Amino acid sequence: MRLRKSSLTTMLILLVLLAFSITTILILQPKIKEAESEAAELAQRNAAIAAENEAVKEDIRNLGSDEAVIEIARDRLDYCFDDEVVYVDTDQ
């Protein structure tokens, strides 16, 4: 009889642990999905920032060249050569 009572107690403890484990898994499932989604988003942002860093590194390498100086003058300072015609859109 004692062995039977002991095995019944063991079974009850195992059932409680199993129920607790299943409940915990079901509760954590949405959090896991959210974390995976956030990780994917951060990986995309990381790739975009890495590409931007490479572009900046390339700009730094070419900084002293004549082409880079001309590009900066055109893009940032709105300069042009003497023989160029500049059209201005007055609708903007």
Secondary structure, DSSP 8 states (H G I E B T S, - for coil): -HHHHHHHHHHHHHHHHHHHHHHHHHHHHHHHHHHHHHHHHHHHHHHHHHHHHHHHHHHHHTTTSHHHHHHHHHHTT----TT------TT-
